[in-house]
Amino acid sequence: MRGALWVSIVWVVSFVVSGCAGVRGRADVAFERGDYVGAADQYGALAERSPEDASLRARRDDARSRALRVLAIRASKLRAAGRQEPALATLADLLSRRREWREVNSDAVERAISGEVAAAGAYLHGQIRRLVAGGEVLAVEEAITARRGQLGFAELEPLWPSLIREVHEAGDAICRAAVPSEAGEAPYLARLAAAYCAHFGIDTPPPPPLPERVAGISTEGEIVGMTAEQRARLDAAPASALRRTAWFSADAGQAEARVALAGHQAVVYRSASAEITAPWWETVSRIERESYQEPYQESYLESYSESYQEPYQESYQDSYTVQVPTTECHTESYSCGFGRSSSTCTRSVSSTGSRSETRYRTSYRTAYRTAYRTAFRTAYRTAYRTAWRNVTRTHMEPRSYRYEATEQVGNYSGTWGLAVELAGGAAPLEVRVASVDRQVGYDHDVSFGPAGVTPSRARLPSFEDWFARLLAQLDAELPARLAEHWNTSFCQTPSFGAETAARCAFGARPPAAARAELARLFGNDVDRVIARFAGATPAR
């Protein structure tokens, strides 16, 4: 067990060592290739794992020093090529690494960083001056905020106050040029300029009250059929709507808008006996006799081919052996004569014998062969015949259920006319709220399930409900109409001066002519000025 554990430990240590050796090798390759930034990152990771390795720390510090010089050179080359934004991004990387690598101490690096910081400051100053020259002071503020987030390093901290000072100087110049000499004759421009100046911390005389604004509203006239409580709620509605528009100002003193009311509202209820017909459907069934095709099994003779063994006479060659008699003649020698005249003579001699001879004959025997013949057998198949059966069929038939009920009818009508007279030279605003309706309900205690009839009670809107409906319509329409009325009253002139353009922008989106007039004062910042200060109250 201990042996196995020791082997595991040795293997893990070997793996870690080999892994570190692999990373060290990659770091060395990056260093030799001149990729000092990558080598510095890899040496740094190795040094954190092996803080006791002095040679590794020295190699890391060397790579970091070289990496900082490389980043400084890269930023300088980008800047020389006119690529200022990539140069700033490289400078940010340089300063970020320098802040992390505090152990690097090189005069060459410090000189390179100081040069790039000075160049970045000069570039940002030039960019700010160009924006300021175009009248984009508020845009410059946004740009400084963005730049400070990108370049928030101690080396650049002295830069921001000087940039902000330039912005405030430009804002001060625009502020003083925009403030009218006679605020009483240009109250809207005075208010817009005061809000702009307050943004830069510049004190200006308090702007005078705006002539078209009101602090309250009074109502007169009568809506026929309206209760006292309803009238109180109606009187409060224009005041609430007015507070959400540019027409309202709590500082307007006694200036009030006047609302002249006229119109009527009424609800008339009627009850009558009624006979109601509720349609429903009944399921009706009937029995019908219908024919259908009934299946059955039908027998028939089926022919088929049958094989059998057929006998026949087969001929063959039969062999046999016979003894055939033979006569053979041969010459024989014999002695002939007597005494001295004896000699050898020859004579022909015949001999009779026999020999075996194989002979053949045709014979016959019975053999069998496969033959086929047509046979018949009984088979069955499905056939159909006409049969009759009784079936139940259903269908839906319309029915009606009549019952007695009390019909409740509510006839609703209302027309409110509001003539809103605002301050200044604005024309009256005519607002009309009108609606008619008819609601019907039934009272009865009848129940009939098939027709879905259940006891019911008519729940018609009350007189108060009808008033609330008209009031909600007024609440939804009046603020938009008041805002539109500002545009109609002050933004539809063919030409604008600075005061009339500021008055238009105070409560509506100014047209191009009004925007162009304000751009003469606020430059290319005109849209930001309108969005941020046109309706703003100057800070005290």
N, C-alpha and C positions, 0 to 999 in steps of 0.2 A: 504493500500500500504506500509506504514511504517512498519507495523507488519510483512508483508511478507519479506521485505528487511532485517529486523532484524533477522528473522528466518534463512534466507539464510546465513547471516554473521556468525551467531552462528554455523550453520552446517559446513561452510567452516573451521572456527577456530577449531571446534571439530575434523574435518577430519585431519587437519594438525597436531594437537596435538596428535591424535591417531596414525598418521603415524610416527611422531617423536618418540612416545613411543614405536612403534614397532621396529624401527631402534635401539633405545637405548637398548631395550630388546635383540636384536640380538648381539649388541656390548657387552653387559654384559655376554651373554652366551659364546661368543668367548673368552672373558677375563678369565672367570672361567675355560674354557676348556684348557687354555694355548696357544690359538692362538693369541698371542699378536700382531703380524703383522696385521692380519685382524681386530682385535679390535682397534688398533691404527688408521687404515684407517677409520673405521666407526665412532669412537669418533671424529676424525678430521673433518669429514663431518658435524657431529652434532654441533660441536663447531663453525663452520663457520656460521651456521644458528642462533645459540644462543650465541653470543660472551659474553653476560652479565652473563652467567651461570658459576660461579667460580668453582663449584663442578665438572661440566662437563670438564672444562679445566684441573683441577687437575687430573681427571681420565684419560684424553687424554695424559697428560704428563707422567703419570705413565706407561700407556700402551706403549708409544713410547720408554721410557727408557728400558722397558723390551724387546720390539721388537728389539732394537739395540743389546742388549746383546744376544738375541736368534740368530740373524743373525751372530754375531761374533762367537758364539759357533758352529753354523752350518758350517760356512766356515772352522773353525778349524778341525771339524770332517771330512769334505770332504778332506781336505788336508792330514790329518793323514791316511785316507783310500787310498791315492794315486790318488784321483780324483782332479787333480790340476785345470783343466779347469772349472768344476762346482764350485770349490772353488773360482776361480777368478770372475765368474759371481755373486756368492753370495756376494763377497767383493764389487763388483761394486754396487749391490743393497744396501748394507750397507752404503757405502759412499754417495750414492745418497740421501738416506733417512736422513742421518745425516746432509747433506747440507741443506735439506729442513726443518728439525726439529731443528732449531737453539736454541730453548728454552730448549732443553734437555741438562742438565749439570750434568754429572756423571763421577766421577773418574774411576769407574769400566769399564764403556763404553769406555772411552778414552784409558785405558790400553789395553783393548781387541782389539780396532781398531789399536792401535800402533803395537801390536804384529802381527796382520794379515797383515798390510801394510809391515812390515819388512819381513814376510814370503813370501809375494807375490814378493817383490823385490829380495829376494834370489832365488826364483823359476825362475823369468824372467832372472836374471843374468846367472843362470845355463843353461837355454834354449839357451840364446844368445851364451854362450861360446861353447856349443855343435855345434851349427850351424857354428860358426866361425871356430871351429876346423875342420869341414868338408869343409871349403873353401867357404861357402855360405854367403859371406859378403853382397852381394846385396840382397839376400833373407832375411838376418837379418834386413836390412834397411826397407824392406817392412813389415816385422813382427813388427818392432818397431812402424811404422806408424799405423798399424792395432791395436796394443795394446794400443797405445796412444788414439786412437778413442774410444776404449772400456773402458779405465781406465783414462779418462781425469779429474782427481780430484787433488785438491791442495795437498792432503796428499802424492801423488805419484810424484809430480813435481820434487823433487830432484833425482828421479830415472832415468829419461830420459837422462839428460846430461851424467851421468856415462855410460849408455848403449851405447849412441852415441859415447862416447869417446872410448869405447872398439871396436866398429865397425870401427872407423877411424884408430885406432892402427892396427887392423887386415888388413884393406885396405892398410894402409901405408906399412905393411910388404909385402903384395902381390905385391903392386906397385913396390917396390924397387927390389923385386926378378924378376919381369917380365921385367923391363927396361934392354935392352941389353947393354953390356959394350961398344960395338962398334956399335953405331946407324947407321953408314954408311953402315955396312955390313948386317944389319937387319932392313931396313927402315919400312917395314910393321909391324913388331913386335914392333918397337919403336913407331910408330904412334898409334897402338892399346893400348900399355901400357901407352902412354901419355894421351890418352882419358880416360883411366881407372883412372889414377892418378889425372887428373883434376877433376874428379867427387868427389874426396875426398879432393880437395883443395890443392893438392901436386904439387909443381912446378917441372917440369922436363925439360931437355934441349929440344929445339925445334927439332922435328923429321925431318930428311932430306926429300927432295922431293922423291916421289915414282917413280922408274925408268920406270914402264910400263904405266904411265899416260901421257896424252897429253893435251895441252891447246888449240889446234885448229886442223884444218884439211885442207889439200890442195887437189885439184882434178886435174887430167890430163887425157888426152885421149879425145875421141870424141864419141858422139852418133850421128850417121848419121841421118839427117832429123830433127834435133832439132834446134829451133831458139835461138837467143842470150838470149832473155828474159826467155825462158824455161830453158836454160842452167844455168842461174843465180839462178833460183828457185831450180833446181836439185842440184847445188853445196851447197845450204843452207840446204838441207834435211839431209845429213849425219852429218853435224855439229850439227843440232838440235837433232838428234837421239843420237849422242855421248854424249851430255850434260846430258842425262838421264841415263847414265851408269857409272860404276866404272872406266871406262877408262879416264874420263875427270877430269881435275883439272886446275883451273885458275892459280895455282901456278907452273904449269909445265914449265914456261918460254917459250923457243922457240920450245919445243918438239911438233911435229905435226904428225898426222896420214896422210897417203897418200892414196888417192883413185884413182885407175886407172879405167877409164870408157871405155867401148867398147859396141858396139851394134848399133841398128838402131830403128827407128820408122817411120811409114808411114801411110798415109791415102789416099786411091784412091777412087775417086767418079766416077760413071758412070751413064749416063742418056740414056734411050731408050724408044721408044713407046711400049706400051703394051696393049693388050686386056685382060680385066679382066672379069672373069665370077663370078657373085655374085649369089649364090643359094638362092632360096626362095620357099615358099610353097603357093599354091593357093587352096582355098576352092572351090570344085566342087560339085554341087548339081544335082540330077536327081529324076524323079518321077517313082515310082514303084507301081505295083498293088500287094497287098498282101491279103491273106486270114486270117481271124481271127474268133474266136468263139464269136458269138453275143449272149448275154443273152436275154431271153424273158420269159413271164409268161405263163405256160402251165396248162390247166384245166384238172382235173381228178376226178373220183368218189372215194370218201373216205368212207370206211365203219367204222361204230362206233356202240357201244353198247348203246341202248336206254332203259331207264326204263319207265314203265307205270303201272297203277292200273288195275289189272285183277280181274273181278267179279267171285265169286264162291259160291256154296250152302254150307252154314255152318250149321251143325246139332247142336241141343242143347236140353236139358231136360226141358219140360214144365210141371208145376204142376197145378192140379185143384182139387176142392172139390166136393164130391157127398154125397147125403143123402141115407144111407143104412138102410132098415127096419130091425127091431130087435124084437124078441119074448123073453120075460123073464118069467121064472117060479119062484114062491116063495110060501112059505108056510105061511098060515094065520090061525089064531085061531078063533074059533067061538064057541058059546054055543050050546050044543045039549042035547036032552032029555027034560023031563018035570018034573015039581014038584021036588020031592026029588031026582029024577034020572037024573036031569040035570047035565051036565059036560062040560068041555071045550074040544073041538075037534079041530083037524087040518086038513087042506085040502090043496092040491096043486092048485095054481091059476096061470094062464098065462096072461101076458099083452103084447100088441103089441106097439112098438115105432120106432124111427129112430135115427141114429147118423151120424155125419159128418165124412167123410173119405177123406184124401188127396191122390191123385193118380198122377202118372207121365207118360208122354208120350214123344216120340221123335218128335221134330219139326224141320223145316228147314227155313233158312232165307238167303238172298243175302248179302255177305260180299266182301271186296276188299283186295287184297294183291299186293305188288310190284313185278313185273316180268320184265324180260329183253328180248329184241329182237334186232336183227341186222338191222341197218338202213343205208342208204346211203345219202351222200350230195356232192355237187360240191366244190372242193378245188383247190388251185392253187400252183404251184411250179416253181422255176427257172430252166429253161432248156437252152441248148446252141445249136446253129445251125451255120453252116459255112456261113460266109458272106465275102464280098470283099470290099476293100477300097483302095484309092490312098494315098501314103505316099511319103514325100520328104526326101531323104537320102543325106548326105554330106560326103565327104572324102577329105583328103589332097593329092594333087598331086605335085610332085617336078617340079619346074621351074628354069630357069636360066636367068639371065639378063646380057647381055654383053654390055660393054662400053669401050671407049678408055681413056687411061690415060698415063701419063709419069712416068715411073718407075725410081726412084732414088735409087742407090745402093752405100753404103759406105763399103769398105773393110779396116779393121783396123788391123794393126800388130805392134808389138813392142817387142823388146828384149833388156833389159839393163843388162849388166854385170858389177858388181862392185867388184874389188879386193882391200880390205881394209888392208893396211899394218900399223899395230900399233907399238907402241914403245916396246923396250925390245926384248926378244927372242920369242915373240908370233908369231905363224905362221899366214900368211895372211888369211883373212876371205873372202871367195867367196860368193857373194850374187847375185842372178839372179832373175830378174823380167821379166816375159814374158806373153804375152796374145795376142790372136787373136780374132777378132769378125767380124761379117757381119750384117749390118743393111739395111733394105729395107723399102722404103716409096713410096707413090704415090701422084702425083699432078693431080687433075682434078676438074671440076666444075659441075659434074653430080649429080643429085638428083633422087632417086627412093626409095620411102618410103617402099614398100613391102619387098625389099631386104636390107633395112637399109643402103642404099648408100647415103652419103652426101658429099658435096664438101670437099676436104682435101688437105693439103700441107705436103709434106715430111719434117719431122724435124729430120734430122740425126745429130748425135753428130759431133761437129766441130773438127778440128785438135787440138785445144786447149783443148777441152773436153777430147779427147783421151789421151793427155799428162797428164791432171789432174788425170785421172783414174789410169794411171801407177804410177804417183807420190804418190797417196794415198795408193796404194799397197805397195810401198817402205816404206812409213812412218809407215805403220802398221807392217811391217815385220822386219825392220832394228834394232830397239831398242832391240827386243827380241833376234835377232841373235847375236848382240854385247854382251848382257848379257850372253847368252849361250856360246859365244866364250871365255869369261873369265873362265867359268867353264871348258871348254874343254882344255884351255891352261894351267891352274894352279891347277886344282883339280883332275886330272886323273893320277897322279903319284902313284906308288905302295907304297911309304913310304913318310913320311913328317917329317920335322924338325919344330921347333917353327916358324921360319921365313916363310917357305913355307906354313905352315898351316895358319898363319896370312894373307899371301897374298891370299890364296884361300878364306878365310872367308871374305876378304874385298869386294869381288864382287859376291860371289855365296854362296850357302848353302854347307858348308863343309861336306865331307863324314866322316864316323866314325873314320877313322885313323887320319884325321886332327883334328877332335874334341877331340880325346883322347890326342893328343900332346898338344893342348891348355889347356886341363884339368890339365896337369902337372903343369901349372903356375897358373891357376885361379880356380882350384878345381871344386866343384860341381856347381859353378856359371858360368861355361863355356857357357851355352846356353844364360844366361842373358848378359854376356859380349859380345858375338857375336851379339846378337840382338840389344844391345844398343850402342856398341862402335866400332864394326868392321869397319864400314864405316864412323864413325864420325870424325869430325875435332876437335882436342884438343882445349879446351877453353884457351884463353890467359888471 
